[in-house]
Amino acid sequence: MFSLTDILSEALGLILTWDRGLSEIVMLSLRVTLTAVVISCLIGLPLGAVVGAFRFPGRGVLTVLLNALMGLPPVVVGLVVYLMLSASGPLGVLQLLYTPTAMIIAQTILVTPIIAALTKQVVEDLHVEYREQFASLGVGAFDRITALLWDARYSLLTVALAGFGRAVAEVGAVLIVGGNINHVTRVMTTTIALETSKGNLELALALGLLLLAIAVIVNALVMALRASAVRAAYA
């Protein structure tokens, strides 16, 4: 029976040796997660900005829906995407099931409501300050949204970071639609779950440490960027 110290030592050894298998898992995880976050930002940022800056019929319902979808159960999303992409589903002809693309789709569905809802709140608060100025200048809808998103860009980095955190830690949905196939769809979170169930705690812990390190590095980069922007603004 290995002690926690032994397991930790083995895990650090796996990280230091950095074999091809470990690199493959980490890189696929980053590719899937970052792609899903970028797509979610492209959809969620404009959507959240429109809901936050304008009043229109159905806005209240849409706001409630976005807030509710922030808590989407990952396994439900995975099941829905699975049914859509399966051979008997409407998108089965695309043959995307058990591919990284299916995992990206599932993560995008999970992350987009988070990006949109948080963006809505940021833009809504900012729009209160600029509403009269926009009205006096006769600024159009597109220019208004562009100006608000640009002015809130550093706050929106935190919004994107929240989406990244949700995506990078996802297990249920990507496991259902990806299948955890070795060398094809095996990412850090699904590998941790698999290796833990097999008793291979060294690899599971190594991937867990890497996952934590990635989260810390991304947070540190965002904080550094925001701090640099603040210093530049007051220089």
CORLINKA-V994956 format. One record per helix or strand of 3 or more residues. SS is the DSSP state (@ for helix, = for strand). FROM is the first residue (numbers start at 1). TO is the last residue. If there is no record, write none. Layout:
BEGIN
ss:SS from:FROM to:TO
ss:SS from:FROM to:TO
END
This chain:
BEGIN
ss:@ from:4 to:17
ss:@ from:20 to:53
ss:@ from:59 to:69
ss:@ from:74 to:85
ss:@ from:92 to:94
ss:@ from:100 to:137
ss:@ from:141 to:151
ss:@ from:153 to:168
ss:@ from:172 to:178
ss:@ from:188 to:198
ss:@ from:201 to:234
END
